Amino acid sequence: MKTSKTAKILALLAKGMTVNKVAEKVGTSPNYVYYVKWNAAKKAGKKPAKKKVKKWNAPIQLDLLNAAIQKEVDADLTASETARTEVAKVFDEVEHPYHYTAGGIETIDYIEAKGLGYNLGNVVKYVSRAYLKNAEVDSDIKDLEKAQWYLRREIDTLRKSL
């Protein structure tokens, strides 16, 4: 019986191997191992441990992700459909994260369709992702406080123009 990459990763992590050693043994990136670990904790109903994340550099990260996908395609791996779906999910978390697509329309599409400026666009962004991005009340409060800050700034700008 063939074991999925996800199952191999979880089994090696259960044995106490480090993320980097698991990634090397399975032939994947440490980021993917962290993703599998986080997703398993989430499915088990546990609060996933927060990973210390380096500052996001979108062009470089997307290039690395595209290179990883291209390497898999070029090597003509016989990965299972499940593994390909997992790669697609990781990519969707960058291009179309759930906290911006919930409700059937992406937040940025709504902001652009309504012609909202920077301040009001951020109000919509932070309000729309509150309660969706993390399962932490502190994070929700911060999102709502940021929305409030941008709304106050927009109101102050309008008052100055009177």
N, C-alpha and C positions, 0 to 999 in steps of 0.2 A: 504494500500500500504506500502510495506517494504522500509525503508530508508537505503541507504548504509552508511557504517561507514564514508566514506569520506564526504558525505553530512551532517551527524550529526556533524562532526568535524568543518566543515566550518560554519554551522549554529550557533554553540556554540561560535566560535571565533568571529562571526559577532555580537553576543550579548555582547562582551567585556570580556568574560571569559579568564582567564590566561591559558597558554599552559598546565601547570601542572594540573589545575582543569579539563580542557577538557580531558586530557589523563586519569585521574582518572574516570571521568564520563562515558567515552566511553569504558574504559577498554583496553587501549593501552598504548604504551610508549610515553613520551614527544617527543622523536626523530621522531616518526611516525607523530605526530601532526605537528612538524616543517616541516617535508617532505611534508605533505598535504598542509600546508600553503604556502610553497615555490613554490610547483608545481602549485597551483591555481594562485599565483601572476604571475608566468612565463606564464601560459596559457592566462592570461588577458593582457599580453603584458607589464606588469609593471616590473620594475627592482626589483627583490626580495630583501628584506632586508637581510643583511649579519648577520648570527647568529654567536655569539661568540662560537667557537668550542674548546673543550679541545683537547690536544695533542692526536693524533691518536695512539692507542695501538692495532694493528691489531689482535693479538691472543685473547685478552680480548674482543674486540668489536665483532669479529666473533663468539666467544663462546656465548656472550650475544644474538647475532642475532640467532644463532642456537638454543639456549635455548628457545627463544621466539617462534620460529617456532615449536619446539618440543612441547612446552606447548600448542600451538594452536591445534596441531595434537592430542596430548594425551587427551585433553579436548573434542575432537570430535565436535568442534564447527561447526555450520552450516553456516560458512561464505560464502558469495557470491563468485562467480568466480572472480569478479572484485577485491575484497579484497585480494584474493590469488595472483592475478596478481600483485597487488601493492607490496605485500611482496616480490615477485620474482624480481620486478624491483629494490627494495631497495638492495636486495642481489646482483643483477647484477651490481649495482653501486660500490660495493666493489670488486667483483671478476672480472668483465669485464666492467669497466667504458667506456662510450661512447668516451671520449677523447683519449682512447687508442685502441679502436676497429674500429673507423671510417675507411672506405676504404676497409673493408673486411679481414684485417689481424691485429692481435694484435701487438702492437709495440714490446713487449718483444719477441714474436715469431720471428719477423723480425731480431731483434738484435742478438738473439741466432743463428738463421739460418745463418747469415752472419759472426758469430764469432767475433763480435765487442767487443773491450775491454770496460773498465769502462768509459773512457772519450768519445769515439765515441758513445757508447751506450747512454750516456746522451745527446749527441748532437741530435741523432735521436729522443729520447724521448721528449725533449723540443721542437724541431721543429715540431714533429708530433702532439703535443697537443695544440700548439699555435692556436688561433682562435676557438678552440673547447671547452676548459675547462670552460671558463667564457665568459660573454658577455661584458667584460671590456677591453678597449684598454691598460690600465696600466698592466693588467695581461698578455696580449699578448706580450707586450714589454718586460716584465720581463722574460717570457719564452724564447724569442729570445735572450735576453742578456745572459741568463744562457747558452744557446746553444753556443753562441759566446765565452763565458768564457771557456767552456770545450774544444772547438775546438782550441782556442789559447793555452791552456795547453798541448794538444796533439801535436801541432806543436812545441812548445818549448821543449817538451820531445824528439821528433825526432831530433831536431837540436842539442841537447846536446849529443846525441848518435853518431853524425857524427865525 
